Amino acid sequence: MSIKSIRGFKDILPEETGWWQKVEATASRVARNFGFAEFRIPVLERTELFARSIGADTDIVEKEMFSFADRHDESMTMRPEATAGIVRALIEHNLAADGRPLKYFFIGPMFRYERPQKGRQRQFHQLDVEAFNVASPHMDAEIVTLLDHFLAELGLSDVTMNINSLGCRECRPGFKSRLQEFLRDQKEELCADCQRRLETNPLRVLDCKVPRCSELVQDAPSILDSLCGECRDHFGVVQDDLRRTGVNFIVNPKLVRGLDYYSRTTFEAQTGDLGAQNAVAGGGRYDELVRSLGGGDVPGIGFAVGLERLIMLLSAKFEAEPARPDLYVAALDDDSVTACFGLVQQLRRNGLWVEADYSSGSLKSRMRRADKLGAGATLIVGPDELARKQVVIRFMDKGEQAEVSFEKIDDLAASLAARLSEE
């Protein structure tokens, strides 16, 4: 019996990686343009980190984490999200001590034991963006603007930012009590998960995707009516800034986040192209998370983008641009194959993407191969070329060709690179 991949752990095949490279390169470029530096954290952390940060009564901690005891009987967990790990590193390395703004981004795999479905796997990948040491609402707006800019750079112009405020430790408890009182009257009609959430994490009921639960909360109290003055002013500045930058947003009082550490601004990028599961990214402010994990009073805000769902959306909307080599080397006989090996490596050292088949063939068959690869140009070497110590360079788009001596290969590589960059 052959060994197959584990359910929910999907291979990303070479023909699929073009979208991944485009998304990751765009994310890195946009994040750096906003002044964010790349951060890398371990895959494995102590289970306590996620229980304390995410919340022991959340679905992630209760049902979805890949946790196990190591050889010293300590509980370890494969990271289900990135924020907790970055905050742990922030505290461990005392990065926030001098009070300067800290802005990071991270790209990597996460792990949750969920039912695999289209666009959602047990090993999945996220872009994570975080900012610390800035309590200003202007940073909230900047983070949302960064997300909007990133999605626009990928060609997604039909995204709507849903934003809300979850209040703070001063105003949220009162809203939580009013929400629980409202939901208790509806308890028997709620789904089993929401009946449990009603007592432990009632805000999550507002986010339930079960149709009946969504209907029942339509008349629930709005958290925006319970905000204290500071939270109301903070949220007002965020909205004003987003209007100034032209971000398409709506205020959605039912928007909450599934993790316990969020406060004040929360947001979600939504698109109609994903059906009922319409969220492509989400995040918010978490000013108390660092302190809850043993650090100081360090404000933070961030978001995560699920790359599988994003790439699924992009590949459905746009045709991927095929990757094409700069040059194909066509060797026509065995001696030419041997002679071309050094030429191929020399051209590659000059920065060109060069493909070659280490077998001889007719000129007609080699040119068919070059066409199939979509090469920008073909380098032809046969017995006659070897005798003259020359190669023939043929530009595939215009059918032009020229002869170049072996000694001028470096010059050829430079001119070819310049020509292809202009096309």
VOGUNU-429726 format. One record per residue (C-alpha): x, y, z; residue number from 1; residue in three letters. Coordinates in steps of 0.1 Angstrom, whole numbers, plus 5000, padded with zeros to 4 digits. Layout:
// VOGUNU-429726
+------+------+------+-----+-----+
:   px :   py :   pz :   n : res :
+------+------+------+-----+-----+
:    X :    Y :    Z : NUM : ALA :
...
+------+------+------+-----+-----+
***
This chain:
// VOGUNU-429726
+------+------+------+-----+-----+
:   px :   py :   pz :   n : res :
+------+------+------+-----+-----+
: 5000 : 5000 : 5000 :   1 : MET :
: 5013 : 5034 : 4991 :   2 : SER :
: 5017 : 5061 : 5017 :   3 : ILE :
: 4994 : 5091 : 5011 :   4 : LYS :
: 4993 : 5126 : 5027 :   5 : SER :
: 4974 : 5131 : 5060 :   6 : ILE :
: 4938 : 5143 : 5056 :   7 : ARG :
: 4938 : 5181 : 5057 :   8 : GLY :
: 4975 : 5184 : 5049 :   9 : PHE :
: 4976 : 5193 : 5012 :  10 : LYS :
: 5005 : 5193 : 4987 :  11 : ASP :
: 5010 : 5225 : 4968 :  12 : ILE :
: 5021 : 5213 : 4934 :  13 : LEU :
: 5046 : 5232 : 4912 :  14 : PRO :
: 5018 : 5243 : 4888 :  15 : GLU :
: 5001 : 5260 : 4918 :  16 : GLU :
: 5030 : 5278 : 4933 :  17 : THR :
: 5029 : 5307 : 4909 :  18 : GLY :
: 4999 : 5322 : 4928 :  19 : TRP :
: 5016 : 5316 : 4961 :  20 : TRP :
: 5048 : 5333 : 4950 :  21 : GLN :
: 5028 : 5363 : 4936 :  22 : LYS :
: 5008 : 5367 : 4969 :  23 : VAL :
: 5038 : 5363 : 4991 :  24 : GLU :
: 5059 : 5387 : 4971 :  25 : ALA :
: 5031 : 5413 : 4970 :  26 : THR :
: 5026 : 5409 : 5008 :  27 : ALA :
: 5063 : 5415 : 5015 :  28 : SER :
: 5065 : 5445 : 4992 :  29 : ARG :
: 5033 : 5462 : 5005 :  30 : VAL :
: 5043 : 5455 : 5042 :  31 : ALA :
: 5077 : 5469 : 5037 :  32 : ARG :
: 5063 : 5500 : 5020 :  33 : ASN :
: 5044 : 5506 : 5052 :  34 : PHE :
: 5075 : 5501 : 5073 :  35 : GLY :
: 5068 : 5466 : 5085 :  36 : PHE :
: 5098 : 5442 : 5091 :  37 : ALA :
: 5096 : 5404 : 5086 :  38 : GLU :
: 5093 : 5383 : 5118 :  39 : PHE :
: 5097 : 5345 : 5120 :  40 : ARG :
: 5085 : 5324 : 5149 :  41 : ILE :
: 5086 : 5287 : 5157 :  42 : PRO :
: 5059 : 5262 : 5146 :  43 : VAL :
: 5058 : 5247 : 5181 :  44 : LEU :
: 5050 : 5265 : 5213 :  45 : GLU :
: 5039 : 5256 : 5248 :  46 : ARG :
: 5002 : 5249 : 5250 :  47 : THR :
: 4998 : 5274 : 5278 :  48 : GLU :
: 5006 : 5302 : 5255 :  49 : LEU :
: 4975 : 5297 : 5234 :  50 : PHE :
: 4952 : 5288 : 5263 :  51 : ALA :
: 4961 : 5321 : 5280 :  52 : ARG :
: 4960 : 5343 : 5249 :  53 : SER :
: 4933 : 5328 : 5227 :  54 : ILE :
: 4911 : 5318 : 5256 :  55 : GLY :
: 4905 : 5284 : 5272 :  56 : ALA :
: 4868 : 5284 : 5263 :  57 : ASP :
: 4873 : 5292 : 5226 :  58 : THR :
: 4867 : 5266 : 5199 :  59 : ASP :
: 4903 : 5267 : 5189 :  60 : ILE :
: 4916 : 5257 : 5223 :  61 : VAL :
: 4888 : 5233 : 5232 :  62 : GLU :
: 4885 : 5215 : 5198 :  63 : LYS :
: 4910 : 5225 : 5172 :  64 : GLU :
: 4946 : 5225 : 5184 :  65 : MET :
: 4972 : 5199 : 5176 :  66 : PHE :
: 4986 : 5194 : 5211 :  67 : SER :
: 5008 : 5166 : 5225 :  68 : PHE :
: 5030 : 5158 : 5255 :  69 : ALA :
: 5067 : 5158 : 5248 :  70 : ASP :
: 5093 : 5134 : 5263 :  71 : ARG :
: 5093 : 5155 : 5295 :  72 : HIS :
: 5055 : 5154 : 5297 :  73 : ASP :
: 5052 : 5191 : 5288 :  74 : GLU :
: 5022 : 5199 : 5266 :  75 : SER :
: 5032 : 5213 : 5232 :  76 : MET :
: 5010 : 5228 : 5205 :  77 : THR :
: 5016 : 5234 : 5168 :  78 : MET :
: 5007 : 5270 : 5163 :  79 : ARG :
: 4970 : 5276 : 5154 :  80 : PRO :
: 4976 : 5314 : 5149 :  81 : GLU :
: 5006 : 5337 : 5148 :  82 : ALA :
: 4998 : 5366 : 5171 :  83 : THR :
: 5004 : 5348 : 5204 :  84 : ALA :
: 5038 : 5336 : 5192 :  85 : GLY :
: 5049 : 5370 : 5182 :  86 : ILE :
: 5038 : 5385 : 5215 :  87 : VAL :
: 5057 : 5357 : 5233 :  88 : ARG :
: 5088 : 5367 : 5214 :  89 : ALA :
: 5082 : 5404 : 5220 :  90 : LEU :
: 5082 : 5397 : 5258 :  91 : ILE :
: 5110 : 5372 : 5258 :  92 : GLU :
: 5134 : 5395 : 5239 :  93 : HIS :
: 5122 : 5427 : 5256 :  94 : ASN :
: 5115 : 5443 : 5222 :  95 : LEU :
: 5090 : 5469 : 5234 :  96 : ALA :
: 5111 : 5483 : 5263 :  97 : ALA :
: 5120 : 5516 : 5247 :  98 : ASP :
: 5085 : 5524 : 5236 :  99 : GLY :
: 5092 : 5529 : 5200 : 100 : ARG :
: 5066 : 5517 : 5174 : 101 : PRO :
: 5072 : 5481 : 5164 : 102 : LEU :
: 5057 : 5469 : 5131 : 103 : LYS :
: 5061 : 5433 : 5119 : 104 : TYR :
: 5047 : 5409 : 5093 : 105 : PHE :
: 5049 : 5371 : 5091 : 106 : PHE :
: 5040 : 5345 : 5065 : 107 : ILE :
: 5038 : 5308 : 5074 : 108 : GLY :
: 5018 : 5277 : 5081 : 109 : PRO :
: 4993 : 5273 : 5109 : 110 : MET :
: 4976 : 5241 : 5122 : 111 : PHE :
: 4940 : 5235 : 5133 : 112 : ARG :
: 4920 : 5203 : 5136 : 113 : TYR :
: 4890 : 5213 : 5116 : 114 : GLU :
: 4868 : 5195 : 5090 : 115 : ARG :
: 4887 : 5200 : 5057 : 116 : PRO :
: 4868 : 5217 : 5030 : 117 : GLN :
: 4875 : 5238 : 4999 : 118 : LYS :
: 4899 : 5266 : 5009 : 119 : GLY :
: 4903 : 5253 : 5044 : 120 : ARG :
: 4928 : 5227 : 5055 : 121 : GLN :
: 4942 : 5215 : 5088 : 122 : ARG :
: 4976 : 5229 : 5077 : 123 : GLN :
: 4969 : 5263 : 5063 : 124 : PHE :
: 4989 : 5294 : 5057 : 125 : HIS :
: 4985 : 5330 : 5068 : 126 : GLN :
: 4999 : 5364 : 5063 : 127 : LEU :
: 5000 : 5381 : 5097 : 128 : ASP :
: 5006 : 5418 : 5103 : 129 : VAL :
: 5011 : 5433 : 5137 : 130 : GLU :
: 5019 : 5467 : 5152 : 131 : ALA :
: 5029 : 5474 : 5189 : 132 : PHE :
: 5035 : 5503 : 5212 : 133 : ASN :
: 5010 : 5526 : 5193 : 134 : VAL :
: 4976 : 5532 : 5210 : 135 : ALA :
: 4965 : 5558 : 5185 : 136 : SER :
: 4934 : 5552 : 5164 : 137 : PRO :
: 4955 : 5564 : 5134 : 138 : HIS :
: 4974 : 5532 : 5136 : 139 : MET :
: 4941 : 5512 : 5135 : 140 : ASP :
: 4933 : 5530 : 5103 : 141 : ALA :
: 4968 : 5525 : 5089 : 142 : GLU :
: 4965 : 5487 : 5095 : 143 : ILE :
: 4931 : 5486 : 5077 : 144 : VAL :
: 4945 : 5507 : 5049 : 145 : THR :
: 4975 : 5483 : 5045 : 146 : LEU :
: 4951 : 5453 : 5042 : 147 : LEU :
: 4930 : 5472 : 5017 : 148 : ASP :
: 4961 : 5482 : 4997 : 149 : HIS :
: 4974 : 5446 : 4997 : 150 : PHE :
: 4942 : 5432 : 4983 : 151 : LEU :
: 4939 : 5459 : 4957 : 152 : ALA :
: 4975 : 5452 : 4946 : 153 : GLU :
: 4964 : 5416 : 4939 : 154 : LEU :
: 4935 : 5429 : 4917 : 155 : GLY :
: 4906 : 5426 : 4942 : 156 : LEU :
: 4886 : 5457 : 4938 : 157 : SER :
: 4853 : 5444 : 4951 : 158 : ASP :
: 4863 : 5441 : 4988 : 159 : VAL :
: 4843 : 5458 : 5016 : 160 : THR :
: 4859 : 5464 : 5050 : 161 : MET :
: 4835 : 5457 : 5078 : 162 : ASN :
: 4845 : 5475 : 5110 : 163 : ILE :
: 4832 : 5476 : 5145 : 164 : ASN :
: 4844 : 5485 : 5180 : 165 : SER :
: 4843 : 5459 : 5208 : 166 : LEU :
: 4848 : 5485 : 5235 : 167 : GLY :
: 4872 : 5481 : 5264 : 168 : CYS :
: 4874 : 5467 : 5299 : 169 : ARG :
: 4853 : 5497 : 5311 : 170 : GLU :
: 4824 : 5495 : 5287 : 171 : CYS :
: 4823 : 5459 : 5274 : 172 : ARG :
: 4812 : 5442 : 5307 : 173 : PRO :
: 4779 : 5461 : 5307 : 174 : GLY :
: 4772 : 5452 : 5270 : 175 : PHE :
: 4781 : 5416 : 5277 : 176 : LYS :
: 4755 : 5415 : 5305 : 177 : SER :
: 4728 : 5431 : 5283 : 178 : ARG :
: 4736 : 5407 : 5255 : 179 : LEU :
: 4734 : 5376 : 5278 : 180 : GLN :
: 4700 : 5388 : 5291 : 181 : GLU :
: 4687 : 5391 : 5255 : 182 : PHE :
: 4701 : 5358 : 5245 : 183 : LEU :
: 4687 : 5339 : 5275 : 184 : ARG :
: 4652 : 5346 : 5262 : 185 : ASP :
: 4662 : 5329 : 5229 : 186 : GLN :
: 4683 : 5301 : 5244 : 187 : LYS :
: 4662 : 5272 : 5234 : 188 : GLU :
: 4663 : 5282 : 5197 : 189 : GLU :
: 4701 : 5287 : 5196 : 190 : LEU :
: 4724 : 5260 : 5182 : 191 : CYS :
: 4742 : 5238 : 5208 : 192 : ALA :
: 4775 : 5258 : 5204 : 193 : ASP :
: 4757 : 5291 : 5210 : 194 : CYS :
: 4739 : 5278 : 5240 : 195 : GLN :
: 4773 : 5270 : 5255 : 196 : ARG :
: 4788 : 5304 : 5243 : 197 : ARG :
: 4760 : 5323 : 5259 : 198 : LEU :
: 4775 : 5319 : 5293 : 199 : GLU :
: 4812 : 5317 : 5284 : 200 : THR :
: 4817 : 5340 : 5254 : 201 : ASN :
: 4784 : 5356 : 5244 : 202 : PRO :
: 4799 : 5379 : 5218 : 203 : LEU :
: 4806 : 5349 : 5197 : 204 : ARG :
: 4769 : 5342 : 5193 : 205 : VAL :
: 4767 : 5374 : 5172 : 206 : LEU :
: 4792 : 5358 : 5147 : 207 : ASP :
: 4775 : 5324 : 5144 : 208 : CYS :
: 4770 : 5312 : 5108 : 209 : LYS :
: 4740 : 5290 : 5116 : 210 : VAL :
: 4710 : 5307 : 5098 : 211 : PRO :
: 4686 : 5305 : 5128 : 212 : ARG :
: 4712 : 5320 : 5151 : 213 : CYS :
: 4719 : 5348 : 5126 : 214 : SER :
: 4681 : 5356 : 5126 : 215 : GLU :
: 4678 : 5356 : 5163 : 216 : LEU :
: 4705 : 5381 : 5169 : 217 : VAL :
: 4692 : 5407 : 5144 : 218 : GLN :
: 4674 : 5425 : 5172 : 219 : ASP :
: 4702 : 5420 : 5198 : 220 : ALA :
: 4716 : 5451 : 5216 : 221 : PRO :
: 4743 : 5469 : 5196 : 222 : SER :
: 4777 : 5473 : 5213 : 223 : ILE :
: 4781 : 5507 : 5197 : 224 : LEU :
: 4753 : 5519 : 5220 : 225 : ASP :
: 4774 : 5508 : 5250 : 226 : SER :
: 4807 : 5524 : 5242 : 227 : LEU :
: 4824 : 5547 : 5267 : 228 : CYS :
: 4834 : 5582 : 5256 : 229 : GLY :
: 4870 : 5572 : 5249 : 230 : GLU :
: 4861 : 5542 : 5228 : 231 : CYS :
: 4835 : 5562 : 5209 : 232 : ARG :
: 4860 : 5589 : 5201 : 233 : ASP :
: 4886 : 5563 : 5191 : 234 : HIS :
: 4862 : 5546 : 5167 : 235 : PHE :
: 4852 : 5580 : 5152 : 236 : GLY :
: 4888 : 5588 : 5143 : 237 : VAL :
: 4893 : 5554 : 5127 : 238 : VAL :
: 4862 : 5560 : 5105 : 239 : GLN :
: 4873 : 5596 : 5096 : 240 : ASP :
: 4908 : 5583 : 5086 : 241 : ASP :
: 4894 : 5556 : 5064 : 242 : LEU :
: 4872 : 5581 : 5046 : 243 : ARG :
: 4902 : 5602 : 5039 : 244 : ARG :
: 4921 : 5573 : 5024 : 245 : THR :
: 4891 : 5561 : 5003 : 246 : GLY :
: 4888 : 5527 : 5019 : 247 : VAL :
: 4854 : 5512 : 5011 : 248 : ASN :
: 4840 : 5503 : 5045 : 249 : PHE :
: 4807 : 5497 : 5064 : 250 : ILE :
: 4801 : 5498 : 5102 : 251 : VAL :
: 4789 : 5463 : 5112 : 252 : ASN :
: 4778 : 5462 : 5149 : 253 : PRO :
: 4775 : 5424 : 5147 : 254 : LYS :
: 4812 : 5419 : 5138 : 255 : LEU :
: 4832 : 5403 : 5165 : 256 : VAL :
: 4864 : 5383 : 5166 : 257 : ARG :
: 4867 : 5347 : 5177 : 258 : GLY :
: 4896 : 5352 : 5200 : 259 : LEU :
: 4894 : 5366 : 5235 : 260 : ASP :
: 4922 : 5391 : 5233 : 261 : TYR :
: 4905 : 5417 : 5210 : 262 : TYR :
: 4893 : 5451 : 5222 : 263 : SER :
: 4881 : 5483 : 5205 : 264 : ARG :
: 4886 : 5483 : 5167 : 265 : THR :
: 4879 : 5451 : 5149 : 266 : THR :
: 4876 : 5446 : 5112 : 267 : PHE :
: 4871 : 5421 : 5084 : 268 : GLU :
: 4876 : 5422 : 5047 : 269 : ALA :
: 4846 : 5406 : 5029 : 270 : GLN :
: 4839 : 5397 : 4993 : 271 : THR :
: 4808 : 5382 : 4976 : 272 : GLY :
: 4830 : 5359 : 4956 : 273 : ASP :
: 4834 : 5333 : 4984 : 274 : LEU :
: 4797 : 5325 : 4990 : 275 : GLY :
: 4786 : 5322 : 5026 : 276 : ALA :
: 4822 : 5321 : 5039 : 277 : GLN :
: 4828 : 5356 : 5026 : 278 : ASN :
: 4857 : 5367 : 5049 : 279 : ALA :
: 4891 : 5369 : 5033 : 280 : VAL :
: 4909 : 5386 : 5062 : 281 : ALA :
: 4903 : 5399 : 5097 : 282 : GLY :
: 4918 : 5414 : 5127 : 283 : GLY :
: 4916 : 5441 : 5154 : 284 : GLY :
: 4932 : 5458 : 5184 : 285 : ARG :
: 4944 : 5439 : 5215 : 286 : TYR :
: 4958 : 5463 : 5240 : 287 : ASP :
: 4957 : 5439 : 5269 : 288 : GLU :
: 4972 : 5408 : 5253 : 289 : LEU :
: 5009 : 5415 : 5261 : 290 : VAL :
: 5001 : 5421 : 5298 : 291 : ARG :
: 4980 : 5389 : 5300 : 292 : SER :
: 5011 : 5369 : 5288 : 293 : LEU :
: 5034 : 5385 : 5314 : 294 : GLY :
: 5046 : 5416 : 5296 : 295 : GLY :
: 5039 : 5453 : 5302 : 296 : GLY :
: 5011 : 5476 : 5291 : 297 : ASP :
: 5019 : 5474 : 5254 : 298 : VAL :
: 4991 : 5482 : 5229 : 299 : PRO :
: 4988 : 5461 : 5198 : 300 : GLY :
: 4968 : 5457 : 5166 : 301 : ILE :
: 4970 : 5433 : 5137 : 302 : GLY :
: 4953 : 5411 : 5112 : 303 : PHE :
: 4956 : 5377 : 5095 : 304 : ALA :
: 4949 : 5367 : 5059 : 305 : VAL :
: 4942 : 5331 : 5051 : 306 : GLY :
: 4963 : 5324 : 5020 : 307 : LEU :
: 4945 : 5293 : 5008 : 308 : GLU :
: 4911 : 5311 : 5005 : 309 : ARG :
: 4927 : 5342 : 4990 : 310 : LEU :
: 4945 : 5322 : 4963 : 311 : ILE :
: 4913 : 5302 : 4956 : 312 : MET :
: 4896 : 5335 : 4951 : 313 : LEU :
: 4924 : 5349 : 4928 : 314 : LEU :
: 4926 : 5318 : 4907 : 315 : SER :
: 4889 : 5319 : 4901 : 316 : ALA :
: 4889 : 5355 : 4891 : 317 : LYS :
: 4921 : 5357 : 4871 : 318 : PHE :
: 4940 : 5336 : 4847 : 319 : GLU :
: 4975 : 5329 : 4861 : 320 : ALA :
: 5004 : 5342 : 4840 : 321 : GLU :
: 5025 : 5312 : 4831 : 322 : PRO :
: 5061 : 5312 : 4841 : 323 : ALA :
: 5083 : 5313 : 4810 : 324 : ARG :
: 5121 : 5308 : 4808 : 325 : PRO :
: 5143 : 5335 : 4794 : 326 : ASP :
: 5162 : 5311 : 4772 : 327 : LEU :
: 5161 : 5276 : 4759 : 328 : TYR :
: 5193 : 5259 : 4747 : 329 : VAL :
: 5187 : 5236 : 4718 : 330 : ALA :
: 5216 : 5211 : 4713 : 331 : ALA :
: 5214 : 5191 : 4681 : 332 : LEU :
: 5239 : 5163 : 4687 : 333 : ASP :
: 5257 : 5146 : 4715 : 334 : ASP :
: 5289 : 5167 : 4711 : 335 : ASP :
: 5267 : 5198 : 4713 : 336 : SER :
: 5250 : 5186 : 4744 : 337 : VAL :
: 5284 : 5182 : 4761 : 338 : THR :
: 5296 : 5216 : 4749 : 339 : ALA :
: 5264 : 5233 : 4760 : 340 : CYS :
: 5266 : 5222 : 4796 : 341 : PHE :
: 5292 : 5249 : 4805 : 342 : GLY :
: 5273 : 5275 : 4784 : 343 : LEU :
: 5241 : 5268 : 4802 : 344 : VAL :
: 5257 : 5273 : 4837 : 345 : GLN :
: 5275 : 5304 : 4825 : 346 : GLN :
: 5242 : 5320 : 4813 : 347 : LEU :
: 5225 : 5311 : 4846 : 348 : ARG :
: 5253 : 5328 : 4865 : 349 : ARG :
: 5245 : 5359 : 4845 : 350 : ASN :
: 5210 : 5359 : 4860 : 351 : GLY :
: 5190 : 5343 : 4832 : 352 : LEU :
: 5164 : 5315 : 4836 : 353 : TRP :
: 5178 : 5289 : 4812 : 354 : VAL :
: 5162 : 5255 : 4803 : 355 : GLU :
: 5181 : 5228 : 4784 : 356 : ALA :
: 5174 : 5191 : 4776 : 357 : ASP :
: 5205 : 5170 : 4780 : 358 : TYR :
: 5197 : 5150 : 4749 : 359 : SER :
: 5202 : 5156 : 4712 : 360 : SER :
: 5174 : 5161 : 4687 : 361 : GLY :
: 5165 : 5177 : 4654 : 362 : SER :
: 5162 : 5214 : 4651 : 363 : LEU :
: 5125 : 5210 : 4644 : 364 : LYS :
: 5119 : 5190 : 4676 : 365 : SER :
: 5140 : 5214 : 4697 : 366 : ARG :
: 5121 : 5244 : 4684 : 367 : MET :
: 5088 : 5227 : 4693 : 368 : ARG :
: 5102 : 5223 : 4728 : 369 : ARG :
: 5111 : 5260 : 4730 : 370 : ALA :
: 5076 : 5270 : 4719 : 371 : ASP :
: 5060 : 5247 : 4744 : 372 : LYS :
: 5081 : 5262 : 4772 : 373 : LEU :
: 5073 : 5297 : 4760 : 374 : GLY :
: 5110 : 5307 : 4760 : 375 : ALA :
: 5118 : 5343 : 4751 : 376 : GLY :
: 5147 : 5331 : 4730 : 377 : ALA :
: 5164 : 5299 : 4718 : 378 : THR :
: 5202 : 5293 : 4717 : 379 : LEU :
: 5209 : 5268 : 4689 : 380 : ILE :
: 5241 : 5247 : 4689 : 381 : VAL :
: 5249 : 5220 : 4664 : 382 : GLY :
: 5280 : 5206 : 4646 : 383 : PRO :
: 5283 : 5237 : 4623 : 384 : ASP :
: 5281 : 5261 : 4653 : 385 : GLU :
: 5307 : 5240 : 4673 : 386 : LEU :
: 5331 : 5241 : 4643 : 387 : ALA :
: 5328 : 5279 : 4642 : 388 : ARG :
: 5328 : 5283 : 4680 : 389 : LYS :
: 5295 : 5302 : 4677 : 390 : GLN :
: 5259 : 5299 : 4687 : 391 : VAL :
: 5228 : 5310 : 4670 : 392 : VAL :
: 5204 : 5331 : 4691 : 393 : ILE :
: 5168 : 5332 : 4679 : 394 : ARG :
: 5142 : 5356 : 4694 : 395 : PHE :
: 5110 : 5337 : 4694 : 396 : MET :
: 5085 : 5366 : 4693 : 397 : ASP :
: 5099 : 5382 : 4660 : 398 : LYS :
: 5118 : 5353 : 4645 : 399 : GLY :
: 5150 : 5373 : 4644 : 400 : GLU :
: 5183 : 5356 : 4649 : 401 : GLN :
: 5220 : 5363 : 4651 : 402 : ALA :
: 5253 : 5345 : 4656 : 403 : GLU :
: 5274 : 5351 : 4687 : 404 : VAL :
: 5309 : 5337 : 4694 : 405 : SER :
: 5315 : 5316 : 4726 : 406 : PHE :
: 5337 : 5344 : 4739 : 407 : GLU :
: 5308 : 5368 : 4738 : 408 : LYS :
: 5284 : 5347 : 4759 : 409 : ILE :
: 5285 : 5371 : 4789 : 410 : ASP :
: 5278 : 5400 : 4766 : 411 : ASP :
: 5249 : 5380 : 4751 : 412 : LEU :
: 5235 : 5373 : 4785 : 413 : ALA :
: 5235 : 5410 : 4794 : 414 : ALA :
: 5219 : 5422 : 4762 : 415 : SER :
: 5194 : 5394 : 4763 : 416 : LEU :
: 5183 : 5402 : 4798 : 417 : ALA :
: 5179 : 5439 : 4788 : 418 : ALA :
: 5159 : 5430 : 4757 : 419 : ARG :
: 5136 : 5406 : 4776 : 420 : LEU :
: 5130 : 5431 : 4804 : 421 : SER :
: 5117 : 5456 : 4778 : 422 : GLU :
: 5091 : 5432 : 4764 : 423 : GLU :
+------+------+------+-----+-----+
***
